[in-house]
């Protein structure tokens, strides 16, 4: 069985080739040469309204979410848009506030 080495760590031929193919496929998608097999679209979200529904200041809400206050301000003022897991977390915070509060209630926030 052949191996490639990445930073001294052996990687099986088959897995390495699969990884290379995946990276190449990602490149074709990013260049617009191919459509992604699946995509996820979330509706726009009013972050300031969500924060106010928790009755928290920007500082308190940013600490609760584990983000910088600067990031929160940029989101609220429309200069930046949350992406990926941050957007998912905000949707959970909006639709299931008790779930968020249950997670953070026993922390020192």
Secondary structure by P-SEA (a helix, b strand, c coil): cbbbbcccccccaaaaaaaaaaaaaaaaaaaccccccbbbbbcccaaaaaaaaacccaaaaaaaacccaaaaaaaaaccccccaaaaaaaaaaaacaaaaaaaaccccc
